[in-house]
């Protein structure tokens, strides 16, 4: 499953869900050297540093224009990695 992770700084990163638990997601995100674990607390998702994020889940057949986005996911992801560490 594909998703977009929106960090509080406004940075958006493309990611793929690797594992899903009851209140946890482990994802591989563009530009991150390691996987990211997200935890759900109530209706909010948090990073391991307790920073809130918003998730947008995508279905590949429903979003054919995703690849034509004007933003560079690798560049955006690198900025996100710096912002959350």
Buried (B, 14 or more C-beta within 10 A) or exposed (E): EBBBBBBEEEBBBBBEBEEEEEEEBEBEBBBBEEBBBBBBEEEEBBBEEEEEBEBEEBEEEEEEEEEEEEEEBEEBBBBBBEEBE
